[in-house]
Amino acid sequence: MSQHTPADGPLSGTPDRTAAPVDPHNPAGRKTFFGQPGMLANLFSVEMWERFSFYGMQALVLYYMYYPAAQGGLGIDEGVAAGIVGAYGGTVYLCSILGGWVADRLLGSERTMLSSAVLIMLGHIALAFIPGVAGLTIGLLSIAIGSGGLKTTCVNLVGTLYERDDPRRDAGFSLYYMGVNIGALFGPLLTSFAWGTWGFHAGFGIAAVFMALGLLQYILTRKGLPETVHTVANRLPRSQYGKWVGIALAFVAVVLVLLFTGILNPGNLSNAVILVVVVAAILLFATMLRDKGLSSDEHSRVLAFIPLFIATAAFFALFQQQFTVLAIYADTRLNLSLFGMDFKPSAVQSINPVFIIVMGMVFAAAWTKLGTRQPSTPVKFGIALLLIGVAFLLFITQAQTASVFVGWIVLVLFFATLGELFLSPVGLSLATKLAPRKFPVQMVALYNLSVALGTALSGSLAEFYSRENEVGYFGTMGAITIVLGIVMLLVAKPVLKLMRGIR
């Protein structure tokens, strides 16, 4: 054991000029991950494997639904299939409310995340081994509920690694978001290969295997998280358990009645999800704004999130069409032969993650270097809307082309990805910064609700797309979003004022 000597500086009263400066955000000198808290690497890896399985499955599921039985599909109408995909995607984010509620009131973030990961794995197994509509239904419901819980809680776990005023937060969330997209890159590529070689169910099986790997990795590293992740922020009294069980059973009963009577059917699922999301968002905003325990700053910050909620929904109404309209476009309009090789249309889903991986580090470095000089969050959101609008207008240039060169979809997704990097990781970070201390996870759930609304809209809007009206469809979508982007830039200063010191 070493002993201090007079030459040690601090004991002798003489400054130690050779000692490395202490990082105020890492005073203990713990191991870091690209300058971020070390545990970010573990959450980065967990989310990478989960996204591998999620996007690997989602790249196939639309084609699995509308391809004929002779090609291994279920033969569902193309428009109905696109609506189901939109409804499913919206449900994933809608279920983030359930995940947030369970985390805040029953289990805490960490245990909710672990349970959700297990449910996701079981959903992929159902798609792989249970044939027909039964496997599709069980699989998509399990993955939707599990992914909703995991999305909300994993983001909150990343937020626990930072103090609220830590300038590394946005950069850390950008790195985390890059992990999401590494999984999103390789998932569609490997499941597409399995689909082309052994069929749809083999692709779903690969998704199940890698979800299991992600779950195992998390179990082995979960002890490194702060103790605060086990805290239940607003524990539900046991006296109220019966009431909430009754509410859950009543909800399930209503859904079953709607299904069996035909009021709720595959053709209107996306519209139903839109309605539920809008009602849920209004209730969640109202619950927080009416809570007497919120300080005036917290109340103002919740109000500031309303225009940002709308902007996020508008952005994802277009961006999430990569799983509906753009997926159909890839299957029917693109020339998928490149360098003498023929690719499955699902491989197009890997283009966006490539750009995220390439540019994610650039954006993270830029926000870190700019520090307080970087654009405010409302300005970033406005820029994101302008970029996704331009992306859709680019489709018009190829409306008269019989077989579109794949490079055009690369260009479209380049602009869309730039918009995503301005909005999505920043939005995740913002939700944790604006969150009232009494509702840490439910504020993230509210952000996910905005994505749910956009995703469900992407399914409903897909019904209006056809080869014959490409100019009208893409032109209208792009123009409306550009106008919304301009409006967002115009109201940026008042919104920033409501955010009370948070940029």
C-alpha positions as CSV (number, residue, x, y, z in Angstrom):
1,M,0.0,0.0,0.0
2,S,1.5,3.3,-1.0
3,Q,2.0,6.2,1.4
4,H,1.9,9.9,0.7
5,T,5.2,11.7,1.1
6,P,5.9,15.4,1.2
7,A,6.5,15.3,-2.5
8,D,2.9,14.4,-3.0
9,G,1.9,18.0,-3.3
10,P,-1.7,18.0,-1.8
11,L,-0.4,16.9,1.7
12,S,2.5,19.3,1.7
13,G,0.4,22.2,0.6
14,T,2.2,22.4,-2.7
15,P,0.0,22.1,-5.8
16,D,0.7,18.9,-7.9
17,R,1.1,20.5,-11.3
18,T,1.7,17.1,-13.0
19,A,-1.7,15.6,-12.0
20,A,-4.4,15.3,-14.7
21,P,-7.2,17.7,-14.4
22,V,-10.3,16.3,-12.8
23,D,-13.4,15.9,-15.0
24,P,-16.2,17.5,-13.1
25,H,-18.7,15.0,-14.7
26,N,-16.5,12.0,-13.8
27,P,-14.7,13.0,-10.6
28,A,-14.0,9.4,-9.6
29,G,-12.2,8.8,-12.9
30,R,-14.4,5.8,-13.9
31,K,-14.0,4.1,-17.3
32,T,-15.8,6.0,-20.0
33,F,-17.3,5.2,-23.4
34,F,-16.3,7.8,-26.0
35,G,-16.2,10.3,-23.2
36,Q,-19.6,9.2,-21.9
37,P,-20.4,7.2,-18.7
38,G,-19.1,3.7,-19.1
39,M,-22.5,2.0,-18.6
40,L,-23.7,3.7,-21.8
41,A,-21.7,1.0,-23.6
42,N,-23.9,-1.7,-22.0
43,L,-27.2,0.0,-22.8
44,F,-25.8,0.7,-26.3
45,S,-25.2,-3.0,-26.8
46,V,-28.6,-4.1,-25.4
47,E,-30.5,-1.8,-27.6
48,M,-28.4,-2.7,-30.6
49,W,-29.4,-6.4,-30.3
50,E,-33.0,-5.6,-29.6
51,R,-33.2,-3.3,-32.6
52,F,-31.5,-6.0,-34.7
53,S,-34.4,-8.3,-34.0
54,F,-37.1,-5.6,-34.2
55,Y,-36.1,-4.1,-37.6
56,G,-35.1,-7.5,-39.0
57,M,-38.6,-8.7,-38.3
58,Q,-40.3,-5.5,-39.5
59,A,-38.4,-5.5,-42.8
60,L,-40.2,-8.8,-43.7
61,V,-43.6,-8.6,-42.1
62,L,-45.3,-6.4,-44.7
63,Y,-44.2,-8.7,-47.5
64,Y,-45.1,-11.7,-45.4
65,M,-48.7,-10.4,-45.2
66,Y,-49.3,-9.4,-48.8
67,Y,-47.3,-12.0,-50.7
68,P,-49.4,-14.9,-52.0
69,A,-49.4,-18.3,-50.2
70,A,-47.4,-19.7,-53.2
71,Q,-44.5,-17.4,-52.1
72,G,-44.8,-18.2,-48.4
73,G,-47.1,-15.2,-47.6
74,L,-50.6,-14.8,-46.2
75,G,-52.2,-13.2,-49.2
76,I,-53.6,-10.2,-47.4
77,D,-54.6,-7.1,-49.5
78,E,-51.6,-4.8,-49.9
79,G,-53.4,-1.7,-48.6
80,V,-54.8,-3.6,-45.6
81,A,-51.3,-5.0,-44.9
82,A,-49.8,-1.5,-45.0
83,G,-52.5,-0.3,-42.6
84,I,-51.7,-3.2,-40.2
85,V,-48.0,-2.3,-40.3
86,G,-48.8,1.3,-39.4
87,A,-51.2,0.2,-36.6
88,Y,-48.6,-2.2,-35.3
89,G,-45.9,0.4,-35.3
90,G,-48.2,2.9,-33.6
91,T,-49.1,0.3,-31.0
92,V,-45.5,-0.2,-30.2
93,Y,-45.2,3.4,-29.1
94,L,-48.7,3.5,-27.6
95,C,-47.6,0.6,-25.4
96,S,-44.9,2.8,-24.1
97,I,-47.6,4.4,-21.9
98,L,-48.2,1.0,-20.3
99,G,-44.4,0.4,-19.9
100,G,-44.0,3.9,-18.4
101,W,-46.9,3.4,-16.0
102,V,-45.6,0.0,-14.9
103,A,-42.1,1.4,-14.4
104,D,-43.2,4.5,-12.5
105,R,-45.8,2.8,-10.3
106,L,-45.0,-1.0,-10.0
107,L,-41.6,-2.3,-11.0
108,G,-39.2,0.5,-11.6
109,S,-37.3,1.1,-14.9
110,E,-34.8,-1.8,-14.8
111,R,-37.2,-4.6,-14.0
112,T,-39.8,-3.3,-16.5
113,M,-37.1,-3.3,-19.2
114,L,-36.0,-6.9,-18.4
115,S,-39.6,-8.2,-18.5
116,S,-40.2,-6.4,-21.8
117,A,-37.1,-7.9,-23.4
118,V,-38.4,-11.4,-22.5
119,L,-41.8,-10.7,-24.1
120,I,-40.1,-9.4,-27.3
121,M,-38.2,-12.6,-27.6
122,L,-41.3,-14.7,-27.2
123,G,-43.0,-12.7,-29.9
124,H,-40.3,-13.4,-32.4
125,I,-40.5,-17.1,-31.5
126,A,-44.2,-17.1,-32.2
127,L,-43.7,-15.5,-35.7
128,A,-41.0,-18.1,-36.4
129,F,-42.8,-21.2,-35.3
130,I,-46.6,-20.6,-35.3
131,P,-47.9,-20.5,-38.9
132,G,-50.6,-18.3,-40.4
133,V,-52.6,-15.4,-38.9
134,A,-52.4,-16.9,-35.4
135,G,-48.6,-16.6,-35.3
136,L,-48.8,-13.2,-36.9
137,T,-51.3,-11.9,-34.3
138,I,-49.5,-13.4,-31.2
139,G,-46.1,-12.4,-32.5
140,L,-47.0,-8.8,-33.3
141,L,-49.0,-8.2,-30.1
142,S,-46.1,-9.6,-27.9
143,I,-43.5,-7.6,-29.7
144,A,-45.6,-4.4,-29.6
145,I,-46.2,-4.6,-25.8
146,G,-42.6,-5.6,-25.1
147,S,-41.1,-3.0,-27.3
148,G,-43.3,-0.3,-25.8
149,G,-42.0,-1.2,-22.4
150,L,-38.4,-1.5,-23.5
151,K,-38.3,1.8,-25.5
152,T,-39.5,3.9,-22.6
153,T,-37.5,2.4,-19.8
154,C,-34.2,2.0,-21.7
155,V,-34.2,5.7,-22.7
156,N,-34.9,6.5,-19.0
157,L,-32.0,4.3,-18.0
158,V,-29.7,6.3,-20.3
159,G,-31.0,9.5,-18.7
160,T,-30.0,8.2,-15.2
161,L,-26.4,8.2,-16.3
162,Y,-26.3,12.0,-16.5
163,E,-27.1,15.1,-14.3
164,R,-29.7,17.3,-15.9
165,D,-27.2,20.0,-16.7
166,D,-24.5,17.7,-18.1
167,P,-23.5,19.1,-21.5
168,R,-22.7,15.5,-22.7
169,R,-26.4,14.5,-22.6
170,D,-27.3,15.2,-26.3
171,A,-24.0,13.6,-27.5
172,G,-24.6,10.6,-25.3
173,F,-28.1,10.1,-26.7
174,S,-26.7,10.4,-30.2
175,L,-24.2,7.6,-29.4
176,Y,-27.0,5.5,-28.0
177,Y,-29.1,6.2,-31.1
178,M,-26.2,5.0,-33.2
179,G,-26.3,1.7,-31.4
180,V,-30.0,1.5,-32.3
181,N,-29.1,1.9,-35.9
182,I,-26.2,-0.6,-36.0
183,G,-28.8,-3.2,-35.1
184,A,-31.2,-1.7,-37.6
185,L,-28.6,-2.0,-40.3
186,F,-27.7,-5.7,-39.9
187,G,-31.2,-6.9,-38.9
188,P,-32.8,-6.4,-42.3
189,L,-29.7,-7.6,-44.2
190,L,-29.5,-11.0,-42.4
191,T,-33.3,-11.6,-42.2
192,S,-33.5,-10.7,-45.9
193,F,-30.8,-13.3,-46.6
194,A,-32.7,-15.9,-44.6
195,W,-36.0,-15.1,-46.3
196,G,-34.4,-15.5,-49.7
197,T,-32.7,-18.7,-48.8
198,W,-35.1,-20.5,-46.5
199,G,-38.3,-18.5,-46.4
200,F,-40.1,-16.0,-44.1
201,H,-40.1,-18.1,-41.0
202,A,-36.3,-18.5,-41.1
203,G,-36.0,-14.7,-41.2
204,F,-38.2,-14.4,-38.1
205,G,-36.2,-17.2,-36.4
206,I,-33.0,-15.2,-36.8
207,A,-34.6,-12.2,-35.2
208,A,-35.6,-14.5,-32.2
209,V,-32.0,-15.8,-31.9
210,F,-30.4,-12.3,-31.7
211,M,-33.1,-11.0,-29.3
212,A,-32.1,-13.9,-27.0
213,L,-28.4,-12.8,-27.3
214,G,-29.4,-9.2,-26.4
215,L,-31.3,-10.5,-23.4
216,L,-28.4,-12.6,-22.2
217,Q,-26.0,-9.7,-22.6
218,Y,-28.2,-7.5,-20.5
219,I,-28.6,-10.0,-17.7
220,L,-24.8,-10.3,-17.5
221,T,-24.2,-6.5,-17.3
222,R,-27.3,-5.2,-15.5
223,K,-25.4,-4.9,-12.1
224,G,-23.4,-1.9,-13.5
225,L,-26.5,0.4,-13.5
226,P,-27.0,3.0,-10.8
227,E,-29.1,1.8,-7.8
228,T,-31.6,4.5,-8.6
229,V,-32.9,2.5,-11.6
230,H,-34.7,0.2,-9.1
231,T,-36.6,3.1,-7.6
232,V,-40.4,3.2,-8.1
233,A,-41.0,6.9,-8.6
234,N,-44.7,7.0,-7.6
235,R,-45.5,3.5,-6.2
236,L,-49.1,2.4,-6.6
237,P,-50.8,1.7,-3.2
238,R,-51.8,-2.0,-2.8
239,S,-55.3,-0.8,-2.1
240,Q,-55.6,0.3,-5.7
241,Y,-54.4,-3.0,-7.3
242,G,-58.0,-4.3,-7.6
243,K,-59.2,-1.1,-9.4
244,W,-56.4,-1.2,-12.0
245,V,-56.9,-4.9,-12.6
246,G,-60.5,-4.2,-13.3
247,I,-59.6,-1.4,-15.7
248,A,-57.3,-3.7,-17.6
249,L,-59.8,-6.5,-17.9
250,A,-62.5,-4.0,-19.0
251,F,-60.2,-2.7,-21.7
252,V,-59.4,-6.2,-23.0
253,A,-63.2,-7.0,-23.0
254,V,-64.0,-3.9,-25.0
255,V,-61.3,-4.7,-27.6
256,L,-62.6,-8.3,-27.9
257,V,-66.2,-7.1,-28.4
258,L,-65.1,-4.7,-31.1
259,L,-63.1,-7.4,-32.9
260,F,-65.9,-10.0,-32.8
261,T,-68.5,-7.6,-33.9
262,G,-66.4,-6.4,-36.8
263,I,-66.3,-2.8,-35.7
264,L,-62.6,-3.1,-35.3
265,N,-61.0,-4.9,-38.3
266,P,-57.7,-5.1,-40.2
267,G,-58.9,-2.4,-42.6
268,N,-59.3,0.3,-39.9
269,L,-56.7,-0.7,-37.3
270,S,-54.4,2.2,-38.1
271,N,-57.3,4.7,-37.7
272,A,-58.3,3.1,-34.4
273,V,-54.7,3.5,-33.1
274,I,-54.7,7.1,-34.2
275,L,-57.9,7.8,-32.2
276,V,-56.5,6.0,-29.1
277,V,-53.2,7.8,-29.3
278,V,-54.8,11.2,-29.6
279,V,-57.1,10.5,-26.6
280,A,-54.2,9.1,-24.6
281,A,-52.0,12.1,-25.3
282,I,-54.7,14.5,-24.2
283,L,-55.3,12.6,-21.0
284,L,-51.5,12.3,-20.2
285,F,-50.9,16.1,-20.8
286,A,-54.0,16.9,-18.7
287,T,-52.9,14.6,-15.9
288,M,-49.5,16.2,-15.6
289,L,-50.7,19.8,-16.1
290,R,-53.4,19.4,-13.4
291,D,-51.0,17.8,-10.9
292,K,-50.6,20.2,-7.9
293,G,-47.2,18.8,-7.1
294,L,-45.6,20.3,-10.2
295,S,-43.5,23.5,-9.8
296,S,-44.2,26.5,-12.0
297,D,-41.1,25.6,-14.1
298,E,-42.2,22.0,-14.5
299,H,-45.7,23.1,-15.5
300,S,-44.3,25.5,-18.1
301,R,-42.0,22.8,-19.5
302,V,-44.9,20.4,-20.0
303,L,-46.7,23.2,-21.9
304,A,-43.6,23.7,-24.1
305,F,-43.7,20.1,-25.1
306,I,-47.1,20.4,-26.8
307,P,-45.9,22.1,-30.0
308,L,-42.8,19.8,-30.0
309,F,-45.2,16.8,-29.7
310,I,-47.1,18.0,-32.8
311,A,-43.9,18.5,-34.8
312,T,-42.6,15.1,-33.9
313,A,-45.9,13.4,-35.0
314,A,-45.8,15.3,-38.3
315,F,-42.2,14.2,-38.9
316,F,-42.8,10.5,-38.2
317,A,-46.0,10.5,-40.3
318,L,-43.6,10.8,-43.2
319,F,-40.4,9.1,-41.9
320,Q,-42.2,5.9,-40.8
321,Q,-43.6,5.4,-44.3
322,Q,-40.3,3.6,-45.0
323,F,-42.1,0.6,-43.6
324,T,-45.4,1.2,-45.5
325,V,-45.3,3.3,-48.7
326,L,-41.5,3.2,-49.3
327,A,-41.6,-0.6,-48.7
328,I,-44.2,-1.0,-51.4
329,Y,-42.3,1.4,-53.6
330,A,-39.1,-0.7,-53.2
331,D,-41.0,-3.8,-54.1
332,T,-42.8,-2.4,-57.2
333,R,-40.9,0.6,-58.5
334,L,-37.2,0.1,-57.8
335,N,-34.7,-1.8,-59.9
336,L,-33.1,-4.0,-57.2
337,S,-30.3,-5.4,-59.4
338,L,-27.0,-3.8,-58.6
339,F,-23.5,-4.9,-59.6
340,G,-24.9,-8.1,-61.0
341,M,-26.7,-9.1,-57.8
342,D,-30.5,-9.1,-57.1
343,F,-31.6,-7.8,-53.7
344,K,-34.7,-8.4,-51.8
345,P,-36.8,-5.2,-51.3
346,S,-36.5,-5.5,-47.5
347,A,-32.7,-4.8,-47.9
348,V,-33.6,-1.2,-48.6
349,Q,-34.5,-0.9,-44.9
350,S,-30.7,-0.9,-44.2
351,I,-30.0,2.3,-46.1
352,N,-31.2,4.6,-43.3
353,P,-29.1,2.9,-40.6
354,V,-26.0,3.2,-42.7
355,F,-26.4,7.0,-42.8
356,I,-27.1,7.1,-39.1
357,I,-23.9,5.2,-38.3
358,V,-21.9,7.4,-40.6
359,M,-23.4,10.7,-39.6
360,G,-24.3,9.9,-36.0
361,M,-20.8,10.5,-34.7
362,V,-20.5,13.7,-36.7
363,F,-23.7,15.1,-35.1
364,A,-22.6,13.9,-31.6
365,A,-19.2,15.6,-32.1
366,A,-20.9,18.8,-33.5
367,W,-23.3,19.2,-30.5
368,T,-20.5,18.5,-28.1
369,K,-18.2,21.1,-29.7
370,L,-20.9,23.7,-30.1
371,G,-22.1,23.3,-26.5
372,T,-24.5,26.1,-25.6
373,R,-24.0,27.7,-29.0
374,Q,-25.8,24.8,-30.8
375,P,-29.3,25.5,-32.2
376,S,-32.1,25.2,-29.6
377,T,-34.3,22.1,-29.7
378,P,-37.3,23.9,-31.3
379,V,-35.0,25.1,-34.1
380,K,-33.7,21.6,-34.6
381,F,-37.3,20.3,-34.9
382,G,-38.1,22.9,-37.5
383,I,-35.0,22.0,-39.6
384,A,-36.0,18.3,-39.3
385,L,-39.5,19.0,-40.8
386,L,-37.9,20.9,-43.7
387,L,-35.6,18.1,-44.5
388,I,-38.2,15.3,-44.5
389,G,-40.4,17.5,-46.7
390,V,-37.6,17.9,-49.2
391,A,-37.0,14.1,-49.1
392,F,-40.6,13.4,-50.2
393,L,-40.5,16.1,-53.0
394,L,-37.5,14.2,-54.5
395,F,-39.8,11.3,-55.3
396,I,-41.6,13.5,-57.9
397,T,-38.5,13.6,-60.1
398,Q,-38.9,9.8,-60.8
399,A,-42.7,9.7,-61.2
400,Q,-42.4,9.1,-65.0
401,T,-39.6,6.5,-64.7
402,A,-40.7,2.9,-65.2
403,S,-37.9,1.2,-63.2
404,V,-36.3,3.6,-60.7
405,F,-32.5,3.4,-60.0
406,V,-31.9,2.5,-56.4
407,G,-29.7,5.5,-56.0
408,W,-32.8,7.7,-55.9
409,I,-34.1,6.0,-52.8
410,V,-30.6,6.4,-51.3
411,L,-30.8,10.2,-51.9
412,V,-34.3,10.3,-50.4
413,L,-33.3,8.5,-47.3
414,F,-30.2,10.7,-47.0
415,F,-32.3,13.8,-46.5
416,A,-34.8,11.8,-44.3
417,T,-31.9,10.7,-42.1
418,L,-30.5,14.2,-41.7
419,G,-34.0,15.2,-40.4
420,E,-34.0,12.2,-38.1
421,L,-30.7,13.2,-36.6
422,F,-31.9,16.7,-35.9
423,L,-35.1,15.4,-34.2
424,S,-35.1,11.9,-32.9
425,P,-32.1,11.6,-30.5
426,V,-32.6,15.2,-29.5
427,G,-36.2,14.5,-28.8
428,L,-35.4,11.5,-26.5
429,S,-32.9,13.7,-24.6
430,L,-35.4,16.5,-24.4
431,A,-38.1,14.3,-22.9
432,T,-35.8,13.4,-20.0
433,K,-34.8,17.0,-19.5
434,L,-38.4,18.4,-19.5
435,A,-39.8,15.6,-17.4
436,P,-41.3,16.6,-14.0
437,R,-39.6,14.8,-11.2
438,K,-42.8,13.1,-10.4
439,F,-43.3,11.7,-13.9
440,P,-39.8,10.8,-15.2
441,V,-40.8,7.8,-17.3
442,Q,-44.3,9.0,-18.4
443,M,-42.8,12.1,-20.0
444,V,-40.7,9.8,-22.2
445,A,-43.9,7.8,-22.9
446,L,-45.5,11.0,-24.0
447,Y,-42.6,11.5,-26.5
448,N,-43.2,8.0,-27.7
449,L,-46.9,8.8,-28.1
450,S,-46.0,11.5,-30.6
451,V,-44.0,8.9,-32.6
452,A,-47.0,6.5,-32.2
453,L,-49.3,9.0,-33.8
454,G,-46.9,9.6,-36.7
455,T,-46.4,5.9,-37.2
456,A,-50.1,5.1,-37.2
457,L,-50.7,8.0,-39.6
458,S,-48.0,6.4,-41.9
459,G,-50.3,3.4,-42.2
460,S,-53.4,5.4,-42.8
461,L,-51.8,7.6,-45.4
462,A,-50.5,4.6,-47.3
463,E,-54.0,3.9,-48.4
464,F,-53.9,7.0,-50.6
465,Y,-50.7,6.0,-52.4
466,S,-50.7,4.4,-55.8
467,R,-48.5,4.3,-58.8
468,E,-50.9,6.6,-60.7
469,N,-50.9,9.4,-58.2
470,E,-47.3,9.6,-57.1
471,V,-46.9,13.3,-58.0
472,G,-50.0,14.3,-56.0
473,Y,-49.2,12.0,-53.1
474,F,-45.5,12.8,-52.5
475,G,-46.0,16.5,-53.5
476,T,-48.8,17.1,-51.0
477,M,-46.9,15.2,-48.2
478,G,-43.7,17.2,-48.8
479,A,-45.3,20.6,-49.2
480,I,-47.5,20.3,-46.0
481,T,-44.5,19.2,-43.9
482,I,-42.3,22.1,-45.2
483,V,-45.0,24.6,-44.2
484,L,-45.1,23.0,-40.7
485,G,-41.3,23.3,-40.5
486,I,-41.4,27.0,-41.3
487,V,-44.1,27.5,-38.6
488,M,-42.0,25.6,-36.1
489,L,-39.0,27.9,-36.8
490,L,-41.3,31.0,-36.4
491,V,-42.5,29.9,-32.9
492,A,-39.1,28.6,-31.8
493,K,-38.4,31.6,-29.4
494,P,-41.7,31.5,-27.5
495,V,-41.4,27.7,-27.1
496,L,-37.9,28.1,-25.8
497,K,-39.0,30.6,-23.3
498,L,-41.6,28.1,-22.0
499,M,-38.8,25.5,-21.6
500,R,-37.5,27.6,-18.6
501,G,-33.7,27.4,-19.1
502,I,-33.6,24.1,-21.0
503,R,-32.4,24.3,-24.6
